[in-house]
Structures are given as structure tokens and as C-alpha cells.
Amino acid sequence: MKIFGINALNHDTSICVFDKDILFHKKSKNSLYLTNDLVEEAKKFGNPDVIAWYENPWLKKTRQIYAGQFKDALSFKNLPSVYLKQFNLNSIPIFYAPHHLSHAHFGVYSSGFDNTAVLVVDAIGEWNTVSIWNYSYGNFERVMVKNYPYSLGLFYSAFTELIGLKPVRDESVLMNISQKGNPWIYHDKVKSYLDKNLHKGIWDWDVNTSNSNDTINIAASVQFVFEKEIIKLANIARQYSNKLVFTGGCAYNKFVHNKIKILFKDFHVPNFPGDAGSSIGAALYISKKIL
């Protein structure tokens, strides 16, 4: 059975072809959307029997309503069955994979581990923003979850925007300049934002961010608070295994890797821990459900 795994209408859009194994995987040239050229490349392996979508759009709409994103919640254009018409894929049965399980499946697949703990941390899935899984020989057991509006991904992106950078693009810039600052100057103030809903950014910051020294020190505090939260989560995961797969968009933060890998015998971060790998993860999840 041939499965097209698809992640689109988000960022890091990608498509994969699965038939007993991954035959093809490629990111789109357009971060948000599929392109006809990319779909045609995938079709060279044959037309799909089913499509695995990287998240449940209906569950996502319940979160969008809660968040006040009524335009997105009430639009049908972002439903896979509508969106995929332009690629003549709408007649193919579409199955939805839970967003964090898409991350988790790809993380484990790329690790080669038979059993491991899996830590997924991103901005947001449908509702989940953090999840920990105990994986053993094909079976995933979720042992912890945190939901929106708590989000380390949104936290990091909101501060990226606050210091004048582009969110969902320049987080690596914040990460790099954080190494030059003093993490204690704004530590308590930055930490207080962990409990706030930062989906629409930070609007009540009363410290000057036009000064480069302030910007560097804010970045240092953000990275430090972020690392402490990830370390707490890694210690929870360590209760289930001496191996860890760390994935989700927050796993792109390379400086936190060394802080948590020392807690485990084996440690793995996939090449595409963000949504680009979710097309593969969704295909793997749906293949197990169907086959």
C-alpha cells in the first residue's frame, strides 16, 4: 500500500512516499505550501492509495476557537480534502495522524532504537505543546503531556520577535547571541512569561530593547530559562529509559543538546526535528493503523 505523508499549510512543508519503507522525502521550496512540481515528483513512485496528514485539522480548529482565531477556525480552505483538490489528490482517502505522534514516529524511525523515551517539544500541535512517550518495539505510551497555551516554542518565538527578529525564522539568531549575554539580568522577568499565552507575542514588556546590550542579555535569559525547562522534561523522560529521542521544533536548539544528552546512555535528534519530518512520521503512524 502506497502512502503519501504530507505536512503543509504550516511551515517546513514536505511530502514523503511510503511503501513498506520510505521511498521519497523532500521539503517544498515554498515553506508554507506544496508545489505542483513536488507533488509530481512524488507521483513518479505511483499514485497513493491513502494520504497521511500530519495533524488532525478538526481538533486543531477547536484550539483555534479557544485561541480566538475564528477566521482560521471557520475556514474550510485549510482542510486537507479541500486544499489537495488542486493536486488531484482530494479523491484519495485521507487519514489524520496526531501531530506529536507524527514527530515521535519520525524521531524513533530515524534513531533505530528498539526502546527509548521520546521527548516532543514544539510551538503547538493541535493542543499538545509538550509530550513524553515511552516507546518499546513499535508501541508508544504517552506518559506526560502539556497543552496550549503553555508552550516553550511560542515562548522562544515571542522573545525572538521582541528583540527585533523574525519569529519562526530567526530563533537560531537569538540562540547564538544568547551566548554573549548575562542570563541573570532579566532572568526573573523572562521566566514570568512561561505562564502567559504568547501566541500573539509579547505586548507588555517595559524594558528598552533598542539597546544591543539589553537585547543580548534578554536573549541570554531566554535561552537559560528555556534550557532549564527542557532539562526538567528530560529528567522526567529519564524515569522511563536511559535512551532519549528529542524532537519537535524546539529540538533545533543545539545548545540545549549537550545539557540533556549527558543524562542518557544514548541520545538522538533527527535531522528534521521540526515539521519537515512530520510527513514521514505521519506516514509511519498511518501505515501501522492500516496495515
C-alpha positions, 0 to 999 in steps of 0.5 A: 500500500502506497502512502503519501505523508504530507505536512503543509499549510504550516511551515517546513512543508514536505511530502514523503512516499511510503511503501513498506519503507520510505521511498521519497522525502523532500521539503517544498521550496515554498515553506508554507505550501506544496508545489505542483512540481513536488507533488509530481515528483512524488507521483513518479513512485505511483499514485497513493492509495491513502494520504497521511496528514500530519495533524488532525485539522478538526481538533486543531480548529477547536484550539483555534476557537479557544485561541480566538482565531475564528477566521482560521477556525471557520475556514474550510480552505485549510482542510486537507480534502479541500486544499489537495483538490488542486493536486488531484489528490482530494479523491484519495482517502485521507487519514489524520495522524496526531501531530506529536505522534507524527514527530515521535514516529519520525524521531524513533524511525530515524534513531533505530532504537528498539526502546527509548523515551521520546521527548516532543517539544514544539510551538503547538500541535493541535493542543499538545505543546509538550509530550513524553512517550515511552516507546518499546518495539513499535508501541508508544505510551504517552506518559506526560503531556502539556497543552496550549497555551503553555508552550516553550516554542511560542515562548522562544518565538515571542522573545525572538520577535521582541528583540527585533527578529523574525519569529519562526525564522530567526530563533537560531539568531537569538540562540547564538547571541544568547551566548554573549549575554548575562542570563541573570539580568532579566532572568526573573522577568523572562521566566514570568512569561512561561505562564502567559499565552504568547501566541500573539507575542509579547505586548507588555514588556517595559524594558528598552530593547533598542539597546544591543546590550539589553537585547543580548542579555534578554536573549541570554535569559531566554535561552537559560530559562528555556534550557532549564525547562527542557532539562526538567522534561528530560529528567522526567523522560529519564524515569522511563529509559536511559535512551532519549529521542528529542524532537519537535521544533524546539529540538533545533536548539543545539545548545540545549543538546549537550545539557540533556544528552549527558543524562542518557546512555544514548541520545538522538535528534533527527535531522528534521526535528521540526515539521519537515519530518512530520510527513514521514512520521505521519506516514509511519503512524498511518501505515501501522493503523492500516496495515 
